[in-house]
């Protein structure tokens, strides 16, 4: 048996160095080798030079705000949250108090910025026709560039404008991912055939989009092999948990589902069209109500949007012991402008903005919101044996079985047995699993009152209620995992715990309600990426890899055989 010298690298480490884990988001891309401690995080966007007389298109850096000339309903929602806070107690038992907004506004109107410098830097001078990632923030807005974010609200950003087709989005993703790998990881396009890719996908996915992403990785970019993993499943691996109700709050979406032993229960999945970016917009609105001293601030200015995000992250919290007005500071530094130091007073606005997750009427500020659940497949022309085909075959088979048995006088199988068979179910109630046909009820919608938006606590309660049995529901109430970069506010886990405790069904009241927010002391926005790294290096993962040659030969059909989720 040969001995390993100190200079040798263990084979599993060599293996993990060749695996690229990609976690695309609506705002940021997290990408890195499976052997890396942390991923590279870059702005997930691309700017392309506009053709002469070409159509102009720019995605916004924050969800767009609706016209707030009639803010009555939002004002009522804000007051409701403020009154709730006033009825809360501090940790020492004293009642909370709040400084009136008029008093804070009076201070902010008097506050004058201090000049620190004459120029905050220079805009970059683009050499080519494409600018990627964080460089877009330093691209002069007067340049003739269209700006595209390939993902929006947690899924592909398909729209009728310029660059909004699936083909254009795939080209953007190829350019962004390929350039990042070449520039930051020194992996050229020719080297990709020696690499494997793990792509983290949403828990509520669109089958057509996944097929296009597989073509992108294996056929266009040229990876040697790849597999797909759902973000919530990856999050449980990253947290070291075998089961959890996963709450994932990103920049533009919030998703909830129940995961057990690497399987994300289909009926429990829900994705909501709000996230950290919407909280930023609410916080900006609240700051403006208190005479925000940086009066020129605009959610149309990309650098202002990044400043607002930073202010939200630095100022917002759910610490009920913090009462009254607090004095805060920030520096405004942008290319071509003087550098200013601002002093500002803030009060309960810093708590109201994060609590919009539980008072979702405030999210109306960024327009109407949809609820997305995992729908049954509508079939795929590229897959002749898709679940519709298998469902029909199973239905015909069961019907034929009943007819043949009806003509015999078998004592072993009588009509009462047959009446319990799946052929009596509604045709749409039969779903074909990756391994075995099973019978399940048709997809249940998540319930909201007409015209209302589903709050985070309600999404968790309804998701757990859709688990297949009582034992799993009990387990899920005992472990709620919070991940993603949109909910990193101190104290918010306790608020979530209290909200759920008040509404938990009586049957599960005895359970210890546990909210996990920083598993393994890890940044919650990186948990899913880390989990995908761990999963890709397991011995059992070799069954998941789909080789480029297999994809070319079998296409989307192989996903039903290999995908670690119901296709």
N, C-alpha and C positions, 0 to 999 in steps of 0.2 A: 504494500500500500504506500503510495507516494506521499511524502510530507509536504505540507504547504509552507512555503517560505513567507517571511513577513511581507514581502513586496507583492505577493499574489493577491488577486481579488477573488473573494468567494463567488462561486458560479451564480448564486441567487442575486448577488449585487450587480453582476454583469447583466443578468437578465433584466433587473428592474431599471437599469440605465437605458435600456433600449425601448422601454415602454413610455409613451407620451400620454399623459392624462389631461384631457381637455374639458373644462367646465365653462361653457359659454353662458353669459348672463345678459340682461337687458342693458346694463350700464358697463360692467366690467367683464373681462375675460380672465379666467384663472387657468394657467397652463404650466406644465412642468414635467420633468421626469419622475417616474414612480419612486426613484431613489432620493429625490430632493426632500429636504425638510419642509419647505414651504413652496407654494407655487409663485410664479411671476404673475402679478396683477396689473393689467393694462386696460385703458379705456377701450371698450369693444366697439370701435367705430372706424369708419374709413371716409376720407374726403377725396373726391375725384374732381379734377379740373373740368369745368363745364365747357362743352363744345360751343363754338361761336353760334349765337342765336339759339343755343340749346335750352331745354326746359330747366328752370331753377327748382331745386328741391333741397330742403334742409330739415332733418329730424331735430326735434327739440331736445335739450339736455335735461329738462324736467317735464313731467306730464303737464300738458297745457291747462291753464286755468280757464274756467268759463267766465262770462261777463258777470261781474259782481255788483252791478248797479242796483240789484234788488237782493241784498244779502240777508233778508229777514230770517229765512229758515236756518241759515248757518249761524246767525247771531243767537237764535233760540237754542240751537244745539250747543253752542259755546257756553251760554248761560247755564244750561242744564249740567254740563260738566263742572263748571265753576261752583254751582250750588252743591253738587256732590262732594267736591273737595272741601267746601266750608263745613260740611257735616262730619268730616273725618277728624280723627284724633291724632295727635302726635304720639311718638313712642312713649313719652312720659305721662300720657293721659290728658294733656291740655288740648283744648280745641284749637284747630288751625285758624289762622287769620290771613287776610289777603290785603295787599295795598291796592286801593282803587286804581283802575287803568288811567283815569284822568290825571292822577298824581304822577304816575310813571310817565305819561305823555308830556306833562309839563316839564319834567326834568329833561327828557330827550329833545324837546324843542329848544331848550337853552344850551344843550350840549354842542360844543363847536369842535370839529376835528383838528388834530394837531398835525402840522406838516412835518414829515420825516425826511422827504427827499423830493427831487424834482422829476425823476423818471423811474418808473417801475420796471424797466427793462425794454427789450426789443421783441417785435414779432419775428418768427422764423421766416426765412426766405426759401420757399419750396423749390427744390431743384428739378423735380419731375412733375408728373401729372397726378400723382397719388401721394397722400399723406395719411399715416396710420397712427392709431393709438393715442397716447398722451400728447404727441406733437400737434394734434388737431386743436388742443386748447391754446397753443401758442401761434395758431394760424390766423393771420389778420382777417377779420370778418369781411373786409372789403374785397378780398381776393375772390376770383370767379371759381369757387369750389362748391360742389354739392356735398352735403354731409349725410351719411347713412349709418344708422344703427341696425345691424342685421337681425337683432332680436328686439321685441317689444312686448311688454306685459307677459314675459316668461315664455314666449314662443316666437317663431319666425315672424318677422315684420313684413308680412305681405300686404301691399297696398296698391291702389291704382295709379299712384304718381310715378315719376321717373325713378328707375331703379327698384321698383317694388315687386317685380316678378320673381318667381322661384329661381329662375335661371340667373337673374342679376344678384339675388341674395347669395346663391351658391358661389358665384364668382367673387363676391365681396368676402365671404368666409374663407375661400381658398387664398385670396390675397393677404388677408389679415393673419391667418394661422401660419401660412407658409413663410411670410416675412418675419414673424415673431420667432419661429423656429430657426430660421437662418441667421437672424441678427443676434438673438439672445442665447441661442443654444448651439450655434454653429452646426446646424443640421441642414444640409442642402436638399433640394428636391430629389436628387439622384440617390441620396442616402436613406430616404424614407422607406424604401423597400426592405431595408434591414431593420426597420422599427415597427413596433406595434402601437396601436392607438386605442385608448379607452375614452369613449365619449359619454359624458354625463348628460342625460336627457330628462325632460320634465316628467313628473309622476303622472300627469294628465297629458298624454301625447297624441299627436296626429300621425297616423300610420304613413300617410303619403310623405310627410316631412321627414320621417325617419328613413324611409327608403331613399330619398334624395341625399340625406346626410351620409348614408352608407356608400352610395355611388361616389360622393365627394371624397370620402376618406380612402376608399379602396381603388376606385377607377381613375379619379382625376388627380388627387394628391399623390397616390401611389404607395400608401402604407402597405406593408407585407400582410398584416392581418389587423383585425379590430374587433371589439365588441361594445355593446351599449349597456349602460346601467342606469337605472332610475335614480334621481337625486336623493329621494328619501331613503331608499335602500342603502345607497352609499353613505348617507349621514349616520345610519345606525352602525355600519361597519366602522366609520371614523370615530364614533363615540364608544365603541366597545360594548354596545347593547344588542341583545338578541331580539328584543322587541321594544317598540315605542310608538306612541302617537306623535308623529313628526309634524312640527309647526315650522314652516320655512318662510321667513319674511325677507324678500329680496327688495330691489329698488323699485320695481314696478308691479310686483305680484306677491300675493301671499297664498301659500298652498298648505293643505293639511291632509294627512292620510295615516292609516294605521299599518305598521310594518311588523311582521312576525317571521322570524327565521329566514330573512332574506326575501320574503314575498310581501309585496304591497297589495293589500286587499282592495280589489277593484272598486267595490261599492263605496268604500270610505274616502275615495279621492275627491278633492275639490280644489279648484284654483280660483282666486278672487282677484279682480283687477285693481288692486291697490297695494302700495308698499312704501318703502322709505322715501321715495321721491314725492309721493303724495303727502306724506307727513311734512316734508320740507316745504311744500307749497302752503300747507295749513299754517305752519310756523311763520312763514313769510307774511301771510295775511294778518296773523296776530301781531307781528312786529309792526306792520304798517298801521294797525289800529292804535298802537302805542307811540306813534310819531317816530318811526325808525329814522335815526339821524342821517343815514346814507340814503338821501332822497332819490338819487339817480338809479338806485338798484333796480334791475329789471330781470324778470325770469326769461327774457328773450336773449340776454347777454350770457354766453356760455361760462365766462369767468365769474360772473355774479352768481350763476347757479351753483358753481363749485364752492364759492364762498358761503352761500346759504346752507349748503350741505354740511360744511365744516362748522358753522355756527350751531346748526341743529345738533350735530354730534357732540360739540363742546358744552352747549348750554342746557340741552333738554335732559330730563330725568323724571323719575316718579318717586322721589324721596319726600314723603309727607312732612318730614321734620324741617324742611326748608320752607320758610314762610316769608311773606312780605317781599319787598323789592330787593334785588341783588344788583350790584354794580359789576358790569362786565366790560371787557376790552377786546377789540379786534383791529387788525391792520389791513388796510386796503392797498394792495400792490398789484397793478396791472400795467402791461406794456403801453407806453405812450402817455401815461397819466401820472400825476404827482402821487407820492406815497403818503397816505394819511393814517393816523392813529385815532380810532374812534372810542369814545366812552359812552356806554349805553346802560340804561336801567331796564331790567326785565323782572316780571313777577310770575304769576301762575301760568303765563303763556307757555313757559318751559315744561309744564306738566300737562297742560291741556292738549298740546300737539301730539305727544305720544299716546295719550288716552283716546285719540280719535280711532284707534284700533278697536276700541270697545264702544265708541259712539260714532259708528260709521257714517251717520248723516253728514258729518263734516267732510267726508270724502267726496260729497257731491260737488265740492269746489273744483274738482278736476273732471267733472262730467259724469254721465251715467256709467254704471259698473255692471259687468256681466259675471255670472257664475258658470264656471266650466267644470263638467264632470266627464269621466271616461265613458264615451259612448260606445255602443257595439259597432263592430265593423260593418261598413257598407259594401264590403267586397273589394277585390283588387283584380283588375284585368290581367295583371302580370302573374297572378297566382291562381291557377285553375282549381286548386284544391284548398281554397281559403275557407274560413270558418262558415261562410254561408253554404258552401258546397257540402261541407261535412255535416252541418246541421240538417240540411235537406236529406242527405243520405241516411242519417240517423233516424229522422222522422219517418222516411219511407220504410226503413228497415223495421222499425217498431210497429208500423202499421201492418206491414206484411206479416210480421210475427204474430200479431193479434189475429189476423184473418186466418192464418194457417192453424193456429191453436183453437180458434172458434169452431173449426170443422172437425176437430178430434174430441174424443170424450176423455181427455187426460184428467186423471184424478190429482196429479201433482200440481198442475197449473190451472187454476180456475179463473173465472172472470174477475173475482174480487182482487186477485193478484194483478191482473192486467190493468184493472182500472187505476192502479197506483203507478203505472208506468209513465214515462215522460211523454208518450204520444198524446196523452190527454192534456198536456200543458199547452198553453198558447205557443204558437210557432216561435214568437220572438223571445220566449222565456228560456230557450235552450241556447247555451253558450258553450263553445268548444274551447277547452283549455289547451295549453301547449302540449300537455301529455295525454289527457284523457277527457272524453266528453262528459260534462257534468251538467246538472240541472240547477239553475238558480233563478231567483225572481228577476223580473225586468228591472232595469236601472231605476233607482229611486232618486227623485230630484231633491236637492237641498231646499228647505222651506224658508221663505221670507214673507213678510207682510207686503202687500202690493206697493210698489214704488220705493221699497226700502232696500238697503244694502246689508248684506250678512256681516255681522261683527265677528271678531276673532274668537271670542268665547263661544258664540253660537256655532261657528264652524267646527270647533273642537268637539263640542257636545254632540252635534249631529253626525260628525264623522265616526266617533266612537259608537254611537247608537246603531250605525250601519254594519258593525262587526258581526260575523256570522253566528256567534254564540255568547252566552253569558260569561264564560270563563275568559274569553279573549277581551271582552269589554272590561272586566275587572282588572286584567293585566294592564290595559291601556290607560285606565284612570290612575294606575300606580306608577306610570312612567310617561311623562310628556316631555319630549325633547324639542327645544327651541334652537333653530339654526338660521343662518342667513345674516346678511349685513344690515337689514332694515329695522331691527328691533333691539339694537344694542344700547338700551337705556337702563341705567341703574334703578333697581326697584320694580321694574315692570313685570318680572317673573312673579313677584309676590302679589301684585295686582291681578295677574292672570289666575294665579292659584285661588285667590279669594273669590273672584268672579265665578270660577268653575265650581268651587266648594258650595257656593250659595245655590247653584242650579243642578248639582249632580243628582241623579235619580236616587231615591231612598235606598234602593237595593245595594248601592255601592258606597254608601256613606261611611262604612266601616273601613274602607280602603285608605291607605296612606297615600295622599295625593302628592306626587313628587314631580317637580318641574326642574329639568336639567337644562342649564343655559350655557355653561362653559365646560363641556365634557373634556376631561384630560387637560384642563387649563389651556384649551386651544381657542384661537380666534373663531367665533361661531360662523364667520363667513367662509372659512376654509375647511370646515368639518367634512362636507360632502366630497371635496377634492381629495382630502386625506383618506377618506374611506374607500374611494375608487382605487387609490394607490395600493392600499392594503389588500383589497379584493383581487386586484390584478396579479398580485404576487403569490396568492394562495396556490397550493398544489392542485386543488380542484378546479381552478380557473382555466386550466388547459382545455377543458371541455367547452368553454364558452367562445374561444377564439374562432373567428370566421376568416379563413384565408382569402386572399384576393382572387385566387383561381376558383375557389368554391363559389364566391359571389358572382364571378363572371359566368360560371356554369349554371348555377341554380337561381341566382337573383334573390328576390324577396322571400321565396319559399323557405330558404334556409333559416330565416329569422324565427319561424315557428318551431324549428327543431332546436336551435341553439340559444335564442334570446332568454335571459334569466327572468322573463316576465311573460305574462299571457299576451301572445301576439294577436 
